[in-house]
Amino acid sequence: MNGKLKFTISALVWAMMLIAAYATSAQTSATKNQLAAKKGSVSVASPPLVPVTGSGTLGQITKWVGINPSDGFVIGDSIITETPQGRIGIGTTTPTSTLTVAGTIEALNGYKFPDGTIQNTAFDPNKVVRSLNGLRGDLNLAAGTNITVTPSGGNTLTIAAPDVLTSVFHNATLTGNGTATSALGIADGGVGTPQLAINAVTAANIAPGNVVKGLNGLTDEVTLAAGSGITLTPVGSTLTIASTAADPEKNAFQRSVGVNLAREQTLATGTIDVPSGKRLIIEYVSIVVGVGTENDSELGVNDIALTTTVSGHSATYSLQHGPIKHNESVTDKVVRIYSDGDVKLTVEKFEDGSAFARVTVSGRLIDNP
């Protein structure tokens, strides 16, 4: 036992030993003096006995309570009680344990436990849990869904989730094992029509930007059909849409030919060459009449005719203008005259005299079907 309590008990024990020694010494001295007086008839003065007064209670340790100059020492009850059962009480006469203290115990050097450890403070933050999620007092952990709480060993509480899978065993229709490093997925061909319920996949269940949900308002099995001048060519997952018509800028065509008519000629011809393997679509014909050998302003040409060939069949188209005089020009817009062969031009002179005409044919080329 440490501290003030240990000091108090030690002081009490020493006081009791001094009292006993003093009483014994005084009694022995008195007895010796009496014997000597009887033998030698010598009167020896005995020291005065110091009286001890006071009283005590059975079971309580006696202590000095005071010194009276006339009466001597005074004794009385201390605050320490010892019962017949060997129980010690401090501040109480009815101890219920080996040591019962009615009051505050102050240990200046801490408490020493049976295992030899000494505790110097009532609270060590490194040795107790002060709170749990802000809760204090007698707490109870309750097991929620898929959680078990199992106490074992007296001071162990095991919290587990027995239904959590660390991996997923599967056949070849799935990939991965369901862990963070190997996510579980569907293998190629792992899901087929028999595995899907009817109408299970709808537009609302498809993430935007992953599939074509509609085409010009059409859904389900949409088919693109090739119209006039269009070709559709599927290659793998690519559908190429192309035009069979010529690009007006890349396939533009323009040729001109000059036709001279002598005085004695009524008709003269010229030829516009068409590239092999191409078909010419004539859109414009321009005619310019120049000055001949005569200065008669009435002289000129009267008619221009075009002879074309399509798939071996010829056709002649006449462009009627009336007389086209010297230094005049006329442009005709025609309605798509086709020719996959050379175009023959026939120029008819208006009157006697010479004339010159330059005929320009404009259009575009396409591949010959």
Legacy VTK file of the C-alpha trace (Angstrom):
# vtk DataFile Version 3.0
C-alpha trace
ASCII
DATASET POLYDATA
POINTS 369 float
0.000 0.000 0.000
1.487 3.379 -1.015
1.169 7.071 -0.222
-0.429 8.757 2.789
-2.285 5.599 3.850
0.986 3.696 4.225
2.532 6.555 6.216
-0.466 6.827 8.578
-0.448 3.111 9.480
3.335 3.138 10.003
3.055 6.086 12.387
0.334 4.360 14.362
2.402 1.198 14.710
5.452 3.125 15.984
3.352 5.052 18.498
1.900 1.842 19.908
5.387 0.304 20.189
6.667 3.359 22.105
3.755 3.247 24.531
4.310 -0.437 25.207
8.056 0.043 25.720
7.522 2.954 28.099
4.959 1.068 30.187
7.199 -2.004 30.409
10.197 0.091 31.409
8.268 1.884 34.154
6.875 -1.335 35.609
10.280 -3.044 35.625
11.896 -0.096 37.384
9.239 -0.012 40.096
9.564 -3.707 40.777
13.361 -3.488 41.121
13.098 -0.657 43.583
10.643 -2.512 45.748
12.916 -5.594 45.918
15.902 -3.500 46.824
13.995 -1.793 49.587
13.013 -5.061 51.163
16.558 -6.432 51.114
18.498 -3.470 52.274
15.899 -1.449 53.994
17.050 1.344 51.727
14.522 3.806 50.613
14.854 4.414 46.875
12.750 7.006 45.213
10.672 5.649 42.328
10.062 7.783 39.270
6.512 8.959 39.087
4.253 6.890 36.876
2.591 8.804 34.015
-1.033 7.842 33.971
-2.769 6.844 30.726
-6.422 7.730 30.586
-9.141 7.317 28.001
-11.089 4.448 26.524
-11.453 2.475 23.308
-13.836 0.354 21.297
-13.429 -3.348 20.650
-11.944 -3.954 17.249
-10.725 -0.409 16.713
-7.057 0.451 16.860
-6.156 2.773 19.777
-4.327 6.003 19.193
-3.080 8.948 21.248
-5.684 11.597 21.271
-3.874 14.049 23.577
-1.535 14.783 26.511
-2.979 16.179 29.734
-0.335 17.801 31.989
-2.181 16.639 35.100
-3.590 13.353 33.965
-0.880 12.218 31.522
-1.494 10.545 28.196
-4.990 10.226 26.729
-5.962 7.454 24.329
-9.005 6.906 22.172
-10.321 5.226 19.022
-8.577 5.698 15.705
-10.433 5.590 12.357
-9.003 2.097 11.723
-11.105 -0.968 12.556
-10.175 -4.653 12.355
-12.973 -7.204 12.485
-12.670 -10.822 13.736
-12.864 -11.826 10.079
-9.650 -9.943 9.331
-11.270 -7.098 7.421
-9.783 -3.654 7.803
-11.951 -0.558 7.685
-10.721 3.000 7.412
-13.375 5.530 8.254
-15.903 2.763 8.795
-16.454 0.213 11.589
-18.237 -2.246 9.284
-15.798 -3.134 6.494
-17.258 -5.448 3.851
-14.033 -6.289 2.054
-10.457 -7.024 3.002
-9.984 -3.255 3.000
-12.935 -0.868 2.991
-12.275 2.858 2.897
-15.019 5.386 3.563
-13.553 8.399 1.841
-11.141 9.338 -0.919
-7.988 7.316 -1.483
-5.037 9.327 -2.743
-2.121 7.364 -4.196
0.851 9.633 -4.787
2.825 7.033 -6.746
-0.010 5.238 -8.496
-1.500 1.768 -8.047
0.392 -1.438 -8.517
-1.559 -4.410 -9.890
-0.936 -8.158 -9.439
0.745 -8.344 -12.843
3.347 -5.831 -11.656
2.078 -2.913 -13.735
1.594 0.499 -12.147
-1.198 2.856 -13.169
-0.466 6.503 -12.444
-3.576 7.998 -14.015
-7.238 7.108 -14.206
-7.394 7.688 -17.999
-4.921 6.821 -20.761
-6.223 7.820 -24.213
-4.063 5.142 -25.809
-5.597 2.335 -23.766
-9.353 2.950 -23.898
-11.939 3.871 -26.524
-13.544 7.138 -25.473
-16.292 7.070 -28.128
-17.442 5.198 -31.232
-18.886 7.284 -34.058
-19.692 9.922 -31.443
-21.497 7.421 -29.186
-20.550 6.832 -25.529
-21.658 4.580 -22.738
-22.594 0.905 -23.070
-22.782 0.500 -26.833
-24.265 -2.358 -28.795
-23.258 -3.153 -32.375
-26.238 -4.447 -34.362
-25.809 -6.589 -37.488
-27.444 -5.088 -40.569
-28.225 -6.752 -43.890
-25.565 -9.277 -44.940
-23.508 -8.484 -41.789
-22.698 -10.740 -38.834
-21.346 -9.634 -35.440
-19.688 -12.473 -33.494
-18.050 -12.057 -30.045
-15.303 -14.528 -29.221
-12.373 -14.945 -26.831
-13.876 -12.604 -24.261
-12.502 -9.438 -25.855
-12.818 -9.999 -29.623
-15.733 -8.872 -31.789
-15.677 -10.134 -35.366
-17.718 -8.248 -37.982
-18.101 -10.086 -41.272
-20.087 -9.991 -44.516
-20.417 -13.697 -45.338
-22.513 -13.158 -48.471
-19.914 -10.988 -50.237
-18.239 -12.781 -53.115
-14.515 -12.474 -53.579
-14.855 -13.939 -57.065
-17.558 -15.311 -59.334
-17.298 -18.736 -60.896
-18.888 -18.929 -64.335
-18.841 -20.636 -67.698
-17.514 -19.258 -70.977
-20.460 -16.872 -71.458
-18.865 -14.421 -68.981
-15.416 -12.859 -68.667
-13.434 -11.750 -65.609
-13.884 -13.034 -62.063
-15.804 -10.151 -60.509
-12.887 -8.539 -58.632
-11.633 -4.970 -58.791
-8.781 -6.001 -61.081
-10.903 -8.286 -63.257
-14.374 -6.877 -63.817
-17.150 -9.293 -64.673
-18.375 -8.894 -68.234
-20.248 -10.685 -71.006
-18.171 -12.649 -73.456
-18.679 -12.322 -77.205
-21.760 -14.346 -78.062
-22.599 -14.722 -74.383
-26.089 -13.291 -74.830
-28.380 -14.413 -77.620
-32.030 -13.998 -78.522
-33.143 -16.946 -76.329
-31.547 -15.276 -73.291
-33.361 -11.972 -73.836
-36.979 -11.499 -72.971
-39.270 -10.124 -75.653
-39.036 -6.322 -75.804
-36.379 -6.393 -73.045
-34.198 -3.870 -74.885
-35.898 -0.559 -75.650
-34.621 2.832 -76.799
-34.833 4.113 -73.226
-32.437 1.353 -72.070
-29.773 2.186 -74.646
-27.134 4.753 -73.718
-27.063 7.780 -76.054
-24.261 7.808 -78.591
-23.948 4.009 -78.821
-26.455 2.952 -81.486
-28.602 4.514 -84.208
-32.090 4.691 -82.670
-33.823 6.004 -85.764
-33.191 7.113 -89.364
-35.378 9.898 -90.754
-38.057 8.860 -88.270
-37.820 5.181 -89.264
-37.006 2.458 -86.722
-36.554 -1.303 -86.604
-35.074 -2.922 -89.742
-34.504 0.075 -92.017
-33.337 -0.516 -95.599
-31.653 2.119 -97.750
-32.631 1.805 -101.425
-30.549 3.249 -104.273
-32.561 5.713 -106.323
-31.756 7.211 -109.691
-28.111 8.116 -110.055
-27.211 6.570 -106.653
-25.203 3.464 -105.783
-25.021 1.734 -102.384
-21.912 -0.330 -101.689
-21.618 -2.211 -98.346
-18.099 -3.245 -97.295
-17.869 -4.806 -93.838
-19.573 -2.342 -91.507
-19.347 0.562 -93.980
-22.067 1.575 -96.459
-20.813 3.824 -99.226
-23.386 6.028 -100.984
-22.235 7.415 -104.320
-23.714 9.276 -107.268
-23.476 7.922 -110.802
-23.937 11.417 -112.238
-20.918 13.463 -113.180
-19.631 16.151 -110.912
-20.519 19.365 -112.780
-17.231 21.001 -111.882
-14.886 18.011 -112.184
-16.522 16.698 -115.394
-17.411 19.921 -117.183
-17.158 19.734 -120.974
-16.833 22.482 -123.587
-15.666 22.169 -127.175
-15.960 24.460 -130.177
-15.515 24.044 -133.900
-15.348 26.613 -136.710
-17.301 26.028 -139.903
-16.471 27.951 -143.134
-19.019 28.251 -145.890
-17.674 29.299 -149.292
-19.702 31.398 -151.693
-20.921 28.435 -153.636
-21.657 26.269 -150.501
-25.065 25.981 -148.941
-24.159 23.524 -146.140
-20.990 22.860 -144.161
-20.240 20.413 -141.349
-18.031 20.136 -138.281
-17.382 17.585 -135.508
-17.227 17.808 -131.699
-15.125 14.919 -130.326
-16.515 13.022 -127.303
-13.928 11.123 -125.145
-14.084 7.333 -125.413
-16.065 5.588 -122.705
-17.898 8.781 -121.748
-21.341 10.105 -122.469
-21.806 13.797 -123.209
-24.793 15.659 -121.810
-25.230 18.774 -124.030
-26.711 21.704 -122.109
-25.768 24.797 -124.178
-24.973 25.522 -127.845
-23.434 28.896 -128.677
-23.263 30.210 -132.260
-21.147 33.160 -133.369
-21.308 34.326 -136.994
-18.260 36.151 -138.357
-17.705 38.431 -141.305
-17.263 36.647 -144.659
-15.736 37.877 -147.872
-18.820 39.988 -148.504
-19.699 42.988 -146.407
-23.414 42.511 -146.891
-24.928 42.753 -143.475
-27.758 40.529 -144.574
-25.489 37.567 -145.129
-25.291 34.941 -142.383
-26.438 31.438 -141.412
-29.956 30.209 -141.095
-29.937 26.887 -139.266
-27.714 24.702 -137.080
-28.362 20.961 -136.736
-26.808 18.537 -134.215
-26.512 14.836 -134.953
-25.785 12.650 -131.905
-25.363 8.949 -131.271
-26.567 7.005 -128.220
-25.820 3.270 -128.027
-25.341 3.162 -131.791
-28.551 5.027 -132.613
-28.314 8.458 -134.237
-30.624 11.417 -133.839
-30.617 14.872 -135.359
-31.745 18.027 -133.554
-32.393 21.269 -135.460
-31.854 24.624 -133.776
-34.049 27.171 -135.649
-33.082 30.790 -135.171
-33.971 32.492 -138.436
-31.116 34.325 -139.966
-28.084 34.941 -137.777
-26.316 37.854 -139.420
-22.703 38.844 -139.449
-21.217 39.658 -136.047
-24.196 38.294 -134.155
-24.158 35.545 -131.516
-26.871 33.301 -130.169
-26.801 30.902 -127.235
-29.311 28.082 -127.040
-30.087 26.204 -123.832
-31.111 22.754 -124.833
-32.782 20.087 -122.712
-30.108 17.468 -122.111
-29.144 16.007 -125.446
-27.062 12.858 -124.801
-24.317 11.491 -127.029
-21.778 8.751 -126.426
-20.197 9.340 -129.835
-18.857 12.377 -131.670
-21.383 15.125 -132.308
-21.793 16.203 -135.938
-22.694 19.820 -136.643
-24.413 20.915 -139.860
-24.531 24.634 -140.679
-26.856 25.984 -143.404
-25.917 29.239 -145.109
-28.597 31.943 -145.355
-27.924 33.475 -148.804
-25.303 33.595 -151.487
-21.938 34.710 -150.330
-19.450 33.306 -147.868
-19.935 32.946 -144.114
-18.142 31.691 -141.015
-19.745 30.255 -137.918
-18.155 29.098 -134.659
-20.282 26.610 -132.754
-19.508 25.895 -129.077
-21.059 22.934 -127.291
-21.120 23.025 -123.429
-22.203 20.307 -120.996
-20.725 17.619 -118.799
-19.395 14.099 -119.086
-20.491 10.966 -117.244
-19.288 7.401 -117.392
-20.917 5.544 -120.233
-23.324 3.050 -118.617
LINES 1 370
369 0 1 2 3 4 5 6 7 8 9 10 11 12 13 14 15 16 17 18 19 20 21 22 23 24 25 26 27 28 29 30 31 32 33 34 35 36 37 38 39 40 41 42 43 44 45 46 47 48 49 50 51 52 53 54 55 56 57 58 59 60 61 62 63 64 65 66 67 68 69 70 71 72 73 74 75 76 77 78 79 80 81 82 83 84 85 86 87 88 89 90 91 92 93 94 95 96 97 98 99 100 101 102 103 104 105 106 107 108 109 110 111 112 113 114 115 116 117 118 119 120 121 122 123 124 125 126 127 128 129 130 131 132 133 134 135 136 137 138 139 140 141 142 143 144 145 146 147 148 149 150 151 152 153 154 155 156 157 158 159 160 161 162 163 164 165 166 167 168 169 170 171 172 173 174 175 176 177 178 179 180 181 182 183 184 185 186 187 188 189 190 191 192 193 194 195 196 197 198 199 200 201 202 203 204 205 206 207 208 209 210 211 212 213 214 215 216 217 218 219 220 221 222 223 224 225 226 227 228 229 230 231 232 233 234 235 236 237 238 239 240 241 242 243 244 245 246 247 248 249 250 251 252 253 254 255 256 257 258 259 260 261 262 263 264 265 266 267 268 269 270 271 272 273 274 275 276 277 278 279 280 281 282 283 284 285 286 287 288 289 290 291 292 293 294 295 296 297 298 299 300 301 302 303 304 305 306 307 308 309 310 311 312 313 314 315 316 317 318 319 320 321 322 323 324 325 326 327 328 329 330 331 332 333 334 335 336 337 338 339 340 341 342 343 344 345 346 347 348 349 350 351 352 353 354 355 356 357 358 359 360 361 362 363 364 365 366 367 368
